[in-house]
Amino acid sequence: MRTVAVGLACAALVTEIVWLLFFDGALGWITATAVAIVAVHAITFARFHFVRVVVRVVLGLLLLGSVADRFGLFGAPGGAGVSWGSFDAFVDYTRMLLPGFVSGLAGAAAIAATVLEVVLGAALVLGVLPRITAACTAGLLCLFILVMWTGLGFAAMSAYAVPVLAAGAAMVATAEWRSVGRSSVADHRAVPEPA
């Protein structure tokens, strides 16, 4: 599974780079930093625990930052670096993503997304059940890919690098985990030869 996750991450990274270079795409510095960290994780084939922890924490902070933006903590709607600036603006954005026949559920969908992002973001930052949390995050981000791409198009989805972030979460979820408690000094000590 790790190979598939790394392959998806590489495909998402190449797609993001092509979009940036040839289709006048742009990323904010926070998203660009997250993309670079996911790229390092993919290039190292998700083998380094430290990089995996950084990816996990950065994904969590991105989710929590997104929620903070919805409540105006980064500034008012329309401000520099502000995506929504208020929860009402986020509900309107959610309404644009949903097909017309379910647009009446925008408020409920916005609340559900916010609750999920707070829970998953906090769990990622704190390292609570990291594989399960990362898998749930990847699933949520895949849902975001679907609704953003169908609702607003490829450029809107790529501006937030959602496929790259989903692949980063998938790499964290599928990485090999070492259990610190299972390794013991006895595993590494020299055994004397019989006399």
C-alpha positions as CSV (number, residue, x, y, z in Angstrom):
1,M,0.0,0.0,0.0
2,R,2.9,2.3,0.7
3,T,4.1,2.0,-2.9
4,V,0.6,3.0,-4.1
5,A,0.5,6.0,-1.8
6,V,3.9,7.1,-2.8
7,G,3.0,6.7,-6.5
8,L,-0.1,8.7,-6.0
9,A,1.9,11.4,-4.3
10,C,4.3,11.6,-7.1
11,A,1.5,11.8,-9.7
12,A,-0.2,14.5,-7.7
13,L,3.1,16.4,-7.3
14,V,3.8,16.2,-11.0
15,T,0.2,17.4,-11.8
16,E,0.6,20.3,-9.4
17,I,3.9,21.3,-10.8
18,V,2.6,21.2,-14.4
19,W,-0.4,23.3,-13.3
20,L,1.9,25.8,-11.6
21,L,4.3,26.1,-14.5
22,F,2.1,25.9,-17.6
23,F,-1.4,27.0,-16.5
24,D,-0.5,30.1,-14.4
25,G,-1.3,28.3,-11.2
26,A,-0.4,29.9,-7.8
27,L,-0.1,28.6,-4.3
28,G,0.0,30.5,-1.0
29,W,3.3,30.1,0.9
30,I,1.7,27.9,3.5
31,T,0.3,25.5,1.0
32,A,3.6,25.6,-1.0
33,T,5.5,24.7,2.2
34,A,3.2,21.7,2.8
35,V,3.6,20.6,-0.8
36,A,7.4,20.7,-0.4
37,I,7.2,18.7,2.7
38,V,5.0,16.1,1.1
39,A,7.5,16.0,-1.9
40,V,10.4,15.3,0.5
41,H,8.3,12.5,2.0
42,A,7.6,11.0,-1.4
43,I,11.1,11.4,-2.7
44,T,12.4,9.5,0.4
45,F,9.8,6.8,-0.3
46,A,8.1,7.6,3.1
47,R,10.9,5.8,4.9
48,F,12.0,8.4,7.5
49,H,10.0,8.7,10.7
50,F,10.9,12.3,11.3
51,V,9.6,13.4,7.9
52,R,6.5,11.4,8.4
53,V,5.9,13.2,11.8
54,V,6.4,16.5,10.1
55,V,4.0,15.7,7.3
56,R,1.4,14.5,9.9
57,V,1.8,17.7,12.0
58,V,1.7,20.0,9.0
59,L,-1.5,18.3,7.7
60,G,-3.1,18.8,11.1
61,L,-2.1,22.4,11.2
62,L,-3.4,23.0,7.7
63,L,-6.8,21.5,8.8
64,L,-6.9,23.6,12.0
65,G,-5.8,26.7,10.1
66,S,-8.5,26.2,7.6
67,V,-11.0,26.2,10.4
68,A,-9.5,29.2,12.0
69,D,-9.9,31.1,8.7
70,R,-13.6,30.2,8.7
71,F,-14.0,32.0,12.0
72,G,-12.1,35.1,10.9
73,L,-8.9,34.5,12.9
74,F,-6.7,35.4,9.9
75,G,-8.7,38.5,8.9
76,A,-11.9,39.6,7.4
77,P,-13.4,38.2,4.1
78,G,-11.4,39.4,1.1
79,G,-8.3,40.2,3.2
80,A,-4.8,39.1,2.0
81,G,-4.2,35.4,2.6
82,V,-7.8,34.9,3.8
83,S,-9.9,32.3,2.0
84,W,-13.2,32.9,3.8
85,G,-12.9,35.1,6.8
86,S,-16.3,34.2,8.3
87,F,-18.4,31.1,8.7
88,D,-21.1,32.7,6.5
89,A,-18.6,33.1,3.7
90,F,-17.6,29.4,4.1
91,V,-21.2,28.3,4.0
92,D,-21.6,30.3,0.7
93,Y,-18.4,28.6,-0.6
94,T,-19.8,25.2,0.4
95,R,-23.0,26.0,-1.4
96,M,-21.0,26.6,-4.6
97,L,-19.4,23.2,-4.3
98,L,-22.6,21.2,-3.9
99,P,-24.9,20.3,-6.8
100,G,-28.0,22.4,-7.1
101,F,-30.4,19.7,-5.7
102,V,-28.5,19.5,-2.4
103,S,-27.3,23.1,-2.0
104,G,-29.9,23.5,0.7
105,L,-27.7,21.3,2.9
106,A,-24.7,23.7,2.6
107,G,-25.0,24.8,6.2
108,A,-25.0,21.2,7.5
109,A,-22.2,20.2,5.2
110,A,-20.1,23.2,6.3
111,I,-20.6,22.3,10.0
112,A,-19.8,18.6,9.3
113,A,-16.6,19.6,7.4
114,T,-15.6,22.0,10.2
115,V,-16.1,19.4,12.9
116,L,-14.2,16.7,11.0
117,E,-11.4,19.1,10.3
118,V,-11.1,20.1,13.9
119,V,-11.1,16.5,15.2
120,L,-8.8,15.2,12.5
121,G,-6.5,18.2,12.7
122,A,-6.1,18.0,16.4
123,A,-5.6,14.2,16.3
124,L,-2.9,14.6,13.6
125,V,-1.0,17.3,15.6
126,L,-1.2,15.3,18.8
127,G,-0.4,12.0,17.2
128,V,-3.6,10.2,18.3
129,L,-3.9,6.9,16.4
130,P,-1.8,8.4,13.6
131,R,-2.5,5.7,10.9
132,I,-6.2,5.7,11.4
133,T,-6.4,9.5,11.6
134,A,-4.2,9.9,8.5
135,A,-6.4,7.4,6.6
136,C,-9.6,9.3,7.6
137,T,-7.9,12.6,6.6
138,A,-7.0,11.1,3.2
139,G,-10.6,10.1,2.8
140,L,-11.9,13.5,3.8
141,L,-9.5,15.2,1.4
142,C,-10.5,12.8,-1.4
143,L,-14.1,13.9,-0.8
144,F,-12.9,17.5,-1.0
145,I,-11.2,16.7,-4.3
146,L,-14.4,15.3,-5.7
147,V,-16.6,18.2,-4.7
148,M,-14.1,20.9,-5.5
149,W,-13.3,19.5,-9.0
150,T,-17.0,19.0,-9.9
151,G,-18.2,22.2,-8.3
152,L,-15.5,24.7,-9.3
153,G,-13.0,22.9,-11.6
154,F,-9.4,21.7,-11.6
155,A,-7.8,25.1,-10.9
156,A,-9.8,25.8,-7.7
157,M,-8.9,22.3,-6.4
158,S,-5.2,22.7,-7.3
159,A,-4.9,26.2,-5.8
160,Y,-5.2,24.4,-2.4
161,A,-3.1,21.4,-3.5
162,V,-5.8,19.1,-2.2
163,P,-4.6,16.0,-4.2
164,V,-1.0,16.4,-2.9
165,L,-2.3,16.8,0.7
166,A,-4.5,13.7,0.3
167,A,-1.6,11.7,-1.0
168,G,0.5,13.0,1.9
169,A,-2.1,11.7,4.3
170,A,-2.2,8.4,2.5
171,M,1.6,8.1,2.8
172,V,1.4,8.7,6.5
173,A,-1.4,6.2,6.8
174,T,0.4,3.4,4.9
175,A,3.9,4.0,6.2
176,E,5.7,1.2,8.1
177,W,5.5,2.0,11.8
178,R,8.1,1.0,14.3
179,S,6.9,0.1,17.7
180,V,9.3,1.6,20.2
181,G,8.0,-0.7,23.0
182,R,8.8,-3.9,21.0
183,S,12.5,-3.2,20.6
184,S,14.6,-4.1,23.5
185,V,18.2,-4.1,24.5
186,A,18.1,-7.9,24.2
187,D,17.5,-7.6,20.5
188,H,20.8,-5.8,20.0
189,R,23.2,-7.3,22.6
190,A,25.9,-9.8,21.7
191,V,25.1,-13.3,22.7
192,P,28.2,-15.1,24.1
193,E,29.2,-18.3,22.3
194,P,28.9,-21.5,24.3
195,A,32.0,-22.9,25.9
